[in-house]
Amino acid sequence: MSLLVLAYPELSNNDYERIQEFRSANDKLNYHLVTPHWTVVFPLPEDWNKEGLITETVKQIEGIEPFEFSIRCATLNKDAFKDIYHAFLVPDEGYSDIVKLHDKLYEDALFPYRALHVDYIPHIGIGNSADPLKCLGMVEHWNKEEFVIEGRVTMLDVAKFENDEVQTIQRVPVSG
């Protein structure tokens, strides 16, 4: 079992369905594991316990306000750990809020687990493939016409990843 922290964005039903429809055809790795989300703390080693991560999350987000975001583009990304490519939805507005949230959560107790060798890119994963041209086609599909996906982040989910399943352990409000 690994523990992590996710932010499930509040989206309109139309945007959620659009993302999920695309993911069902293109996100073979994660579609059945988890719904659209921002990963703000990546899976931790098994020596972390639920209570410790919940306490650390509550402590670190104190004073952080809920925030809005807007997504207007998809991007191509080469996985830093596997020989695979990803198509991401990346926010225009709200980008810095998500980065700062990620950075804040990795202060103090989680700092030793922060991946300093990889850029943190806030994203909602929408597809993946070993073929970079296939992922480029996914990105081009989204970017060929103007679109805006707007939403809000008001909660963080401390979750566990076990037996190919992501389950929320506790929801923590982002309440300032």
MARBA-3410 file (N, C-alpha, C, O; in Angstrom, 1 decimal):
176
0.8,-1.2,0.0,0.0,0.0,0.0,0.9,1.2,0.0,1.9,1.3,0.7 ~ 0.5,2.2,-0.8,1.2,3.5,-0.9,0.1,4.6,-0.5,-1.0,4.4,-0.9 ~ 0.6,5.6,0.1,-0.3,6.7,0.4,0.1,7.9,-0.5,1.2,8.1,-0.8 ~ -0.9,8.7,-0.8,-0.7,9.9,-1.6,-1.8,10.9,-1.3,-2.7,10.6,-0.6 ~ -1.6,12.1,-1.9,-2.6,13.2,-1.7,-3.1,13.6,-3.1,-2.2,14.0,-4.0
-4.4,13.7,-3.3,-5.0,14.1,-4.6,-5.9,15.2,-4.4,-6.5,15.4,-3.3 ~ -6.0,16.0,-5.4,-7.1,17.1,-5.5,-8.0,16.8,-6.6,-7.6,16.9,-7.8 ~ -9.2,16.3,-6.3,-10.2,16.1,-7.3,-10.9,17.4,-7.6,-11.5,18.0,-6.8 ~ -10.7,17.9,-8.9,-11.3,19.2,-9.2,-12.8,19.2,-9.3,-13.3,18.2,-9.7 ~ -13.4,20.3,-8.8,-14.8,20.4,-9.1,-15.0,20.9,-10.5,-14.5,22.0,-10.8
-15.7,20.1,-11.3,-15.9,20.4,-12.7,-17.3,20.4,-13.1,-18.1,19.8,-12.3 ~ -17.7,21.1,-14.2,-19.1,20.9,-14.6,-19.3,19.5,-15.1,-18.3,18.8,-15.4 ~ -20.5,19.1,-15.1,-20.8,17.7,-15.6,-20.4,17.5,-17.0,-19.8,16.5,-17.4 ~ -20.6,18.5,-17.9,-20.1,18.4,-19.3,-18.6,18.2,-19.4,-18.2,17.4,-20.2 ~ -17.9,19.0,-18.7,-16.4,18.9,-18.7,-15.9,17.6,-18.2,-15.0,16.9,-18.7
-16.5,17.2,-17.1,-16.2,15.9,-16.5,-16.4,14.7,-17.5,-15.6,13.9,-17.7 ~ -17.6,14.7,-18.1,-17.9,13.7,-19.0,-17.0,13.7,-20.3,-16.6,12.7,-20.8 ~ -16.7,14.9,-20.7,-15.8,15.0,-21.9,-14.4,14.4,-21.6,-13.9,13.7,-22.4 ~ -13.9,14.8,-20.4,-12.6,14.2,-20.0,-12.7,12.7,-19.9,-11.8,12.0,-20.4 ~ -13.7,12.2,-19.2,-13.8,10.8,-18.9,-14.0,10.0,-20.2,-13.5,8.9,-20.4
-14.8,10.6,-21.1,-15.0,9.9,-22.4,-13.7,9.7,-23.1,-13.4,8.6,-23.7 ~ -12.9,10.8,-23.2,-11.6,10.7,-23.8,-10.7,9.7,-23.1,-10.0,8.9,-23.7 ~ -10.7,9.8,-21.8,-9.8,8.9,-21.0,-10.2,7.5,-21.2,-9.3,6.6,-21.2 ~ -11.5,7.2,-21.3,-11.9,5.8,-21.4,-11.3,5.1,-22.7,-11.0,3.9,-22.7 ~ -11.0,5.9,-23.7,-10.4,5.4,-24.9,-8.9,5.5,-25.0,-8.3,4.8,-25.7
-8.3,6.4,-24.2,-6.9,6.7,-24.3,-6.1,6.6,-23.1,-4.8,6.6,-23.2 ~ -6.6,6.5,-21.9,-5.9,6.4,-20.7,-5.9,5.0,-20.1,-6.6,4.8,-19.1 ~ -5.3,4.1,-20.8,-5.4,2.7,-20.4,-4.7,2.4,-19.1,-5.1,1.5,-18.4 ~ -3.8,3.2,-18.7,-3.1,3.0,-17.4,-3.9,3.4,-16.2,-3.8,2.7,-15.1 ~ -4.6,4.5,-16.3,-5.2,5.0,-15.1,-6.7,5.2,-15.1,-7.3,5.5,-14.0
-7.4,5.1,-16.2,-8.8,5.3,-16.3,-9.6,4.5,-15.2,-10.5,5.1,-14.6 ~ -9.2,3.3,-15.0,-10.0,2.4,-14.1,-9.5,2.6,-12.7,-10.1,2.0,-11.7 ~ -8.4,3.3,-12.5,-7.9,3.5,-11.1,-8.4,4.7,-10.4,-8.7,4.6,-9.2 ~ -8.6,5.8,-11.1,-8.9,7.0,-10.5,-9.5,8.0,-11.5,-9.3,7.9,-12.7 ~ -10.4,8.9,-11.0,-11.1,9.9,-11.8,-10.1,11.1,-12.0,-9.1,11.1,-11.4
-10.5,12.0,-12.9,-9.6,13.2,-13.1,-9.2,13.9,-11.8,-10.0,14.1,-10.9 ~ -7.9,14.2,-11.7,-7.4,14.7,-10.5,-6.0,15.4,-10.7,-5.4,15.2,-11.8 ~ -5.6,16.1,-9.7,-4.2,16.6,-9.7,-3.5,15.8,-8.6,-4.1,15.7,-7.5 ~ -2.4,15.2,-8.9,-1.6,14.6,-7.8,-0.8,15.6,-7.2,0.0,16.3,-7.8 ~ -0.9,15.8,-5.9,-0.2,16.9,-5.2,0.9,16.2,-4.3,1.9,16.9,-3.9
0.7,15.0,-3.8,1.8,14.2,-3.2,1.7,12.9,-3.8,0.7,12.2,-3.8 ~ 2.9,12.5,-4.4,3.0,11.2,-5.1,3.1,10.1,-4.1,3.5,10.3,-3.0 ~ 2.9,8.9,-4.6,2.9,7.7,-3.6,4.2,7.7,-2.8,5.3,7.8,-3.2 ~ 3.9,7.6,-1.5,5.0,7.6,-0.5,5.4,6.1,-0.2,4.6,5.2,-0.5 ~ 6.6,5.9,0.4,7.0,4.6,0.8,6.0,4.0,1.8,5.3,4.7,2.5
6.1,2.7,1.9,5.1,2.0,2.7,5.3,2.2,4.2,4.4,1.9,5.0 ~ 6.4,2.9,4.6,6.5,3.1,6.1,5.7,4.3,6.6,5.7,4.6,7.8 ~ 5.0,5.0,5.7,4.2,6.1,6.1,2.8,5.6,6.5,2.3,4.6,6.0 ~ 2.3,6.2,7.6,1.0,5.7,8.1,-0.1,6.8,7.8,0.2,7.9,7.6 ~ -1.3,6.3,7.7,-2.5,7.2,7.4,-2.6,8.4,8.3,-2.7,9.5,7.8
-2.5,8.2,9.6,-2.7,9.3,10.5,-1.6,10.3,10.4,-1.9,11.5,10.4 ~ -0.4,9.9,10.1,0.8,10.8,9.9,0.6,11.7,8.7,0.8,12.9,8.7 ~ 0.1,11.1,7.6,-0.1,11.8,6.4,-1.3,12.8,6.5,-1.2,13.9,6.0 ~ -2.3,12.3,7.2,-3.5,13.2,7.4,-3.1,14.4,8.2,-3.4,15.6,7.9 ~ -2.3,14.2,9.3,-1.9,15.2,10.2,-1.0,16.2,9.4,-1.1,17.4,9.6
-0.1,15.7,8.7,0.9,16.5,7.9,0.1,17.4,6.9,0.4,18.5,6.6 ~ -0.9,16.8,6.2,-1.6,17.5,5.2,-2.4,18.6,5.8,-2.4,19.7,5.3 ~ -3.1,18.3,6.9,-3.9,19.4,7.6,-3.0,20.5,8.0,-3.3,21.7,7.9 ~ -1.8,20.2,8.6,-0.8,21.2,9.1,-0.4,22.1,7.9,-0.3,23.3,8.0 ~ 0.0,21.4,6.8,0.6,22.2,5.7,-0.3,23.1,4.9,0.1,24.1,4.4
-1.6,22.7,4.9,-2.5,23.5,4.1,-3.2,24.6,4.9,-4.1,25.3,4.3 ~ -2.9,24.7,6.1,-3.5,25.7,6.9,-3.2,27.1,6.3,-2.0,27.4,6.0 ~ -4.2,27.9,6.1,-4.0,29.2,5.5,-4.1,29.2,4.0,-4.2,30.3,3.4 ~ -4.2,28.0,3.3,-4.3,28.0,1.9,-5.8,28.1,1.5,-6.7,27.3,2.1 ~ -6.1,29.0,0.6,-7.5,29.2,0.2,-7.9,28.3,-0.9,-7.1,27.9,-1.7
-9.2,28.0,-1.0,-9.7,27.3,-2.2,-9.3,28.2,-3.5,-9.3,29.4,-3.3 ~ -9.2,27.5,-4.6,-8.8,28.3,-5.8,-9.5,27.8,-7.0,-9.9,26.6,-7.1 ~ -9.5,28.6,-8.0,-10.1,28.3,-9.3,-9.0,28.0,-10.3,-7.9,28.5,-10.1 ~ -9.4,27.3,-11.4,-8.4,27.1,-12.4,-9.2,27.1,-13.8,-10.4,26.9,-13.8 ~ -8.4,27.3,-14.8,-8.9,27.2,-16.2,-7.9,26.5,-17.0,-6.7,26.7,-17.0
-8.4,25.5,-17.8,-7.5,24.7,-18.7,-7.9,25.1,-20.1,-9.0,25.1,-20.5 ~ -6.8,25.4,-20.9,-7.1,25.8,-22.3,-6.2,25.0,-23.3,-6.2,25.2,-24.5 ~ -5.4,24.0,-22.7,-4.5,23.3,-23.7,-4.1,21.9,-23.1,-4.2,21.7,-21.9 ~ -3.8,21.1,-24.0,-3.2,19.8,-23.7,-1.7,19.8,-24.1,-1.3,20.5,-25.0 ~ -0.9,19.0,-23.4,0.5,18.9,-23.7,1.0,17.5,-23.7,0.3,16.6,-23.2
2.1,17.3,-24.3,2.7,16.0,-24.4,3.8,15.9,-23.4,4.6,16.9,-23.2 ~ 4.0,14.8,-22.7,5.0,14.6,-21.7,5.6,13.2,-21.8,4.9,12.2,-21.9 ~ 6.9,13.2,-21.7,7.7,11.9,-21.6,7.8,11.5,-20.2,8.3,12.3,-19.4 ~ 7.3,10.3,-19.8,7.4,9.9,-18.4,8.9,9.8,-18.0,9.7,9.3,-18.7 ~ 9.1,10.3,-16.8,10.5,10.3,-16.3,10.9,8.9,-15.8,12.1,8.7,-15.6
10.0,8.0,-15.6,10.4,6.7,-15.0,10.1,5.5,-15.9,10.8,4.5,-15.7 ~ 9.3,5.7,-16.8,8.9,4.5,-17.7,9.1,5.0,-19.2,9.1,6.2,-19.5 ~ 9.2,4.0,-20.1,9.3,4.3,-21.5,7.9,4.5,-22.1,7.4,3.6,-22.8 ~ 7.3,5.6,-21.7,5.9,5.9,-22.1,5.7,7.4,-22.2,6.4,8.2,-21.6 ~ 4.7,7.8,-23.0,4.4,9.2,-23.1,2.9,9.4,-22.6,2.1,8.5,-22.6
2.7,10.7,-22.2,1.4,11.0,-21.7,0.8,12.2,-22.4,1.6,13.1,-22.8 ~ -0.5,12.3,-22.4,-1.2,13.5,-22.8,-1.8,14.1,-21.6,-2.5,13.4,-20.8 ~ -1.5,15.4,-21.3,-1.9,16.0,-20.1,-2.8,17.2,-20.5,-2.6,17.9,-21.5 ~ -3.8,17.5,-19.6,-4.5,18.8,-19.6,-3.8,19.6,-18.5,-3.7,19.2,-17.3 ~ -3.3,20.8,-18.9,-2.5,21.6,-18.0,-3.2,23.0,-17.8,-3.6,23.6,-18.8
-3.3,23.4,-16.6,-4.0,24.7,-16.4,-3.2,25.9,-16.8,-2.0,26.0,-16.6 ~ -4.0,26.9,-17.3,-3.4,28.2,-17.5,-3.5,29.0,-16.2,-2.5,29.3,-15.6 ~ -4.8,29.3,-15.8,-5.0,29.9,-14.5,-5.0,28.8,-13.5,-5.6,27.7,-13.7 ~ -4.5,29.1,-12.3,-4.5,28.1,-11.2,-3.2,27.3,-11.2,-2.9,26.5,-10.3 ~ -2.4,27.4,-12.3,-1.1,26.6,-12.3,-0.3,26.9,-11.1,0.1,25.9,-10.4
0.0,28.1,-10.8,0.8,28.5,-9.7,0.2,28.1,-8.3,0.9,27.7,-7.4 ~ -1.1,28.1,-8.2,-1.8,27.6,-7.0,-1.5,26.2,-6.7,-1.3,25.8,-5.6 ~ -1.6,25.4,-7.8,-1.4,23.9,-7.6,0.1,23.7,-7.3,0.4,22.8,-6.5 ~ 1.0,24.3,-8.0,2.4,24.2,-7.7,2.8,24.5,-6.3,3.5,23.8,-5.6 ~ 2.2,25.7,-5.9,2.5,26.1,-4.5,1.9,25.2,-3.5,2.5,24.9,-2.4
0.7,24.6,-3.8,0.1,23.6,-2.9,1.0,22.4,-2.8,1.3,21.9,-1.7 ~ 1.5,21.9,-3.9,2.4,20.7,-4.0,3.7,21.0,-3.2,4.1,20.2,-2.4 ~ 4.3,22.2,-3.4,5.5,22.6,-2.7,5.3,22.7,-1.2,6.1,22.2,-0.4 ~ 4.2,23.2,-0.8,3.9,23.4,0.6,3.7,22.0,1.3,4.2,21.8,2.4 ~ 3.1,21.1,0.6,2.9,19.7,1.2,4.2,19.0,1.3,4.3,18.1,2.2
5.2,19.3,0.5,6.5,18.6,0.6,7.4,19.3,1.5,8.6,19.0,1.5 ~ 7.0,20.3,2.3,7.8,20.9,3.3,7.9,20.0,4.5,7.1,19.0,4.6 ~ 8.8,20.2,5.3,8.9,19.4,6.6,9.0,17.9,6.4,9.9,17.4,5.8 ~ 8.0,17.2,7.0,8.1,15.7,7.0,8.2,15.0,5.7,8.8,14.0,5.6 ~ 7.6,15.6,4.7,7.6,15.0,3.3,8.7,15.4,2.5,8.9,14.8,1.4
9.5,16.3,2.9,10.6,16.8,2.1,11.6,15.7,1.6,11.9,15.7,0.4 ~ 11.9,14.7,2.4,12.8,13.6,1.9,12.2,12.8,0.7,13.0,12.1,0.0 ~ 10.9,12.9,0.5,10.3,12.2,-0.6,10.0,13.0,-1.8,9.4,12.5,-2.8 ~ 10.4,14.2,-1.8,10.1,15.1,-3.0,11.1,14.7,-4.1,12.3,14.7,-3.9 ~ 10.6,14.5,-5.3,11.4,14.2,-6.4,12.0,15.4,-7.1,11.4,16.1,-7.9
13.2,15.8,-6.6,13.8,17.0,-7.1,14.4,16.9,-8.5,14.7,17.9,-9.2 ~ 14.5,15.7,-9.0,15.0,15.4,-10.3,13.9,15.5,-11.4,14.3,15.3,-12.6 ~ 12.7,15.7,-11.1,11.6,15.7,-12.0,10.8,17.0,-11.8,10.5,17.4,-10.7 ~ 10.5,17.7,-12.9,9.7,18.9,-12.8,8.3,18.5,-12.4,7.8,17.6,-12.9 ~ 7.7,19.3,-11.5,6.3,19.1,-11.2,5.5,19.9,-12.1,5.6,21.1,-12.2
4.7,19.2,-12.9,3.8,19.8,-13.9,2.3,19.5,-13.4,1.9,18.3,-13.6 ~ 1.6,20.4,-12.9,0.2,20.1,-12.5,-0.6,19.7,-13.8,-0.5,20.4,-14.8 ~ -1.2,18.6,-13.7,-1.9,18.1,-14.9,-3.0,17.1,-14.5,-3.0,16.5,-13.4 ~ -3.9,17.0,-15.5,-4.9,15.9,-15.4,-4.6,15.0,-16.6,-4.6,15.4,-17.7 ~ -4.2,13.8,-16.3,-3.8,12.8,-17.3,-5.0,12.4,-18.1,-6.0,12.0,-17.6
-4.9,12.5,-19.4,-6.0,12.1,-20.3,-5.7,11.0,-21.3,-6.5,10.4,-21.9 ~ -4.4,10.6,-21.4,-4.0,9.5,-22.3,-2.5,9.1,-22.1,-1.8,9.9,-21.6 ~ -2.2,8.0,-22.6,-0.8,7.5,-22.6,-0.6,6.4,-23.6,-1.5,5.7,-24.1 ~ 0.7,6.3,-24.0,1.1,5.4,-25.0,2.6,5.3,-25.1,3.3,6.2,-24.7 ~ 3.1,4.1,-25.5,4.5,4.0,-25.7,4.9,4.7,-27.0,6.1,5.0,-27.3
3.9,5.0,-27.9,4.1,5.7,-29.1,4.0,7.2,-29.0,2.8,7.6,-28.7 ~ 5.0,8.0,-29.1,4.9,9.4,-28.9,4.0,10.1,-29.9,3.3,11.1,-29.6 ~ 3.9,9.5,-31.1,3.1,10.1,-32.1,1.6,9.9,-31.8,0.8,10.8,-32.1 ~ 1.3,8.8,-31.2,-0.1,8.6,-30.7,-0.5,9.6,-29.7,-1.6,10.2,-29.7 ~ 0.4,9.8,-28.7,0.1,10.8,-27.7,0.1,12.2,-28.3,-0.8,13.1,-27.9
0.9,12.5,-29.3,0.9,13.8,-29.9,-0.5,14.0,-30.6,-1.0,15.1,-30.6 ~ -1.0,12.9,-31.2,-2.3,13.0,-31.8,-3.4,13.3,-30.8,-4.4,14.0,-31.1 ~ -3.3,12.7,-29.6,-4.2,13.1,-28.5,-4.2,14.5,-28.2,-5.2,15.2,-28.1 ~ -3.0,15.1,-28.1,-2.8,16.5,-27.7,-3.4,17.4,-28.8,-4.1,18.3,-28.6 ~ -3.1,17.0,-30.1,-3.6,17.8,-31.2,-5.1,17.7,-31.3,-5.8,18.7,-31.7
-5.7,16.6,-30.9,-7.2,16.5,-30.9,-7.8,17.5,-30.0,-8.7,18.2,-30.3 ~ -7.2,17.7,-28.8,-7.7,18.7,-27.8,-7.4,20.1,-28.3,-8.2,21.0,-28.2 ~ -6.2,20.3,-28.9,-5.7,21.7,-29.2,-6.2,22.2,-30.5,-5.9,23.4,-30.8 ~ -6.8,21.4,-31.3,-7.2,21.9,-32.7,-8.3,23.0,-32.6,-8.4,23.8,-33.5 ~ -9.1,23.0,-31.6,-10.1,24.0,-31.4,-9.9,24.6,-30.0,-9.5,24.0,-29.1
-10.4,25.8,-29.9,-10.3,26.5,-28.6,-11.3,25.8,-27.6,-12.4,25.4,-28.0 ~ -10.8,25.6,-26.4,-11.7,25.1,-25.3,-11.3,25.7,-24.0,-10.2,26.1,-23.8 ~ -12.2,25.7,-23.1,-11.9,26.1,-21.7,-12.6,25.1,-20.8,-13.8,24.9,-20.8 ~ -11.8,24.6,-19.9,-12.4,23.8,-18.8,-12.1,24.5,-17.5,-10.9,24.8,-17.1 ~ -13.1,24.9,-16.8,-13.0,25.7,-15.6,-13.4,24.9,-14.4,-14.3,24.0,-14.5
-12.8,25.1,-13.3,-13.2,24.4,-12.1,-12.6,25.0,-10.8,-12.1,26.2,-10.9 ~ -12.7,24.3,-9.8,-12.3,24.8,-8.5,-11.7,23.6,-7.6,-12.1,22.5,-7.8 ~ -10.7,24.0,-6.8,-10.2,23.0,-5.8,-10.5,23.5,-4.4,-10.1,24.6,-4.0 ~ -11.3,22.7,-3.7,-11.7,23.0,-2.4,-11.4,21.9,-1.3,-11.5,22.2,-0.1 ~ -11.0,20.8,-1.8,-10.7,19.6,-0.9,-9.4,18.9,-1.4,-9.1,18.9,-2.6
-8.8,18.3,-0.5,-7.7,17.3,-0.8,-8.1,16.0,-0.2,-8.7,15.9,0.8 ~ -7.7,15.0,-1.0,-8.0,13.6,-0.5,-6.7,12.9,-0.2,-5.9,12.7,-1.0 ~ -6.6,12.5,1.1,-5.5,11.6,1.5,-6.0,10.2,1.1,-7.1,9.8,1.5 ~ -5.3,9.6,0.2,-5.7,8.3,-0.4,-4.7,7.2,-0.2,-3.5,7.5,0.1 ~ -5.2,6.0,-0.5,-4.2,4.9,-0.5,-4.3,4.2,-1.9,-5.4,4.2,-2.5
-3.2,3.7,-2.4,-3.1,3.0,-3.6,-2.7,1.6,-3.2,-1.6,1.3,-2.8 ~ -3.7,0.6,-3.5,-3.4,-0.7,-3.1,-4.2,-1.7,-4.0,-5.4,-1.4,-4.3 ~ -3.6,-2.8,-4.4,-4.3,-3.7,-5.3,-4.9,-3.1,-6.5,-6.1,-3.3,-6.8 ~ -4.2,-2.2,-7.2,-4.6,-1.5,-8.4,-5.9,-0.7,-8.1,-6.8,-0.7,-9.0 ~ -6.0,-0.1,-7.0,-7.2,0.7,-6.7,-6.8,1.9,-5.8,-5.9,1.8,-4.9
-7.3,3.1,-6.1,-7.1,4.3,-5.3,-8.4,4.5,-4.5,-9.5,4.6,-5.1 ~ -8.2,4.6,-3.2,-9.4,4.9,-2.3,-9.0,6.0,-1.4,-8.0,6.1,-0.8 ~ -10.0,6.9,-1.2,-9.9,8.0,-0.3,-10.0,7.5,1.1,-10.8,6.7,1.5 ~ -9.0,8.0,1.9,-9.0,7.6,3.3,-9.7,8.8,4.1,-10.6,8.5,5.0 ~ -9.3,10.0,3.8,-10.0,11.2,4.4,-9.9,12.4,3.5,-8.9,12.6,2.9
-11.0,13.1,3.5,-11.0,14.4,2.7,-10.7,15.5,3.7,-11.1,15.6,4.8 ~ -9.8,16.4,3.2,-9.4,17.5,4.0,-9.8,18.8,3.3,-9.3,19.0,2.1 ~ -10.6,19.7,3.9,-11.0,20.9,3.2,-9.9,21.9,3.1,-9.1,22.1,4.0 ~ -9.8,22.5,1.9,-8.9,23.7,1.7,-9.7,24.9,2.1,-10.6,25.3,1.3 ~ -9.5,25.4,3.2,-10.5,26.4,3.7,-9.8,27.7,4.2,-10.5,28.6,4.7
-8.5,27.9,4.0,-7.9,29.1,4.4,-7.8,29.2,5.9,-7.4,30.2,6.5
END
